[in-house]
Amino acid sequence: MGLLDADSRFLFRVFRRYYRSFTPEMPHRFARKEFGFIPFGGTMRRHMAFQSPEDLKFFMATRVPRHSYYSTSYYRYPAKPEMDLKEWLGAELIFDLDADHLAGATI
């Protein structure tokens, strides 16, 4: 954490306090999801999987990610390092409607 600016150090401490006290809401089929995280002062770490909410909570409380993500797909082996090794099983239906670039659309 030494390379972070003062604002980032402050946010790191706030996030750490939050992660230590929260109970993660796990997505459906969470053990089959690939998770990814962006740390403070680092690059994204992907291809991670968790077997329990406690495992996820421990990871987040000790690593303190700045951003966290999980896939809408689910896999037989979500933690495998390459997509073709994960064995895709299916995906959730997701809609992402971005109209901010269309004339007349209001936000």
N, C-alpha and C positions, 0 to 999 in steps of 0.2 A: 504493500500500500504506500510505500515511501515515495513513489514517482508520481503520485496523484496530486493535483492542485488542491487548494483549500476547500473549494466547493465540492469536489469529488470525494475528498476525505470525509466531509460532513455527511454527504449522501450515503457513503459506505456505512458509516456508523448508524444512520437512521435505518437503512435497509437491514443491517445485521440485527438491530433490536427488533424490527418487525419480524424477520424470518425466525428468530428464536421464539417468538410468542404466537405465531400463526399456526393454524392447522390447514394444510393444503387441501383444496377441493380437487379431487382426482377426476380426470376425464373418464368416460366410459372406456373399458378395455385398456386401462392405463398401463398394465404390464406388457401390452403389445405395442405401445406407442414409442416412437423415437423422440427423445427430448434434446433440446439444444439450449445453450446458455452463453451469454456474453458477459464476461467479468468486467469489473472496473479496471481500466487500464490494460485490457487484453483483447484477444480475438475470440470469435465464436468457437465453442466446443460442442460438437454434435455427436450423434450416434451413441447416445446414452439411454439407458432404460432403468426403471426402478420397479422393484417387486412389491413395495408397500408404501403407504403414505409416510410412514416413519423414515424410510430410506430417503425419500425425496426431501422431507423436512430436514434431516441430518445434513444432506448435501447442501441445501440452500443456506442453512444456518452456519455451516463451516466455510463454504466457498463464497457466499454472499454475491450472487450474480446481479448484474445491473439489468439484464433482460433475460427472460425465460420463455421458451417456446416448446410446443409439442406438435407432432404431426397430426394431420387429420386422417392419415392412413394408419393401418395397423398391420403388423408384421409378425411372422413366426419368430424371427430373431432380430428385434429392433436395435440391439446394441452392436450388430456387426458393422465393421468400418466401411463397407461398400454397399451401395444400394442393391446391386444384383445378388448379394448374399443374404439380404434381409428376408426374402421370401414373402412378398406382398400378399396379404390375405383379403384386403378390402379397404374401403374408405368411407368416411362419413360424408354426407351430402352437405356441401358448404356453398353459400352464396356470398359474394363480395361485390357489392354494387357501388362502383365509384362513379358518381355523376358530377363531381366537382369541375370537370373539364368540359362539360356540355353546356352550350349556350342556354340560358334561362333556368338552369338548375340552381336551387338554393340549398344552402347548407344549414 
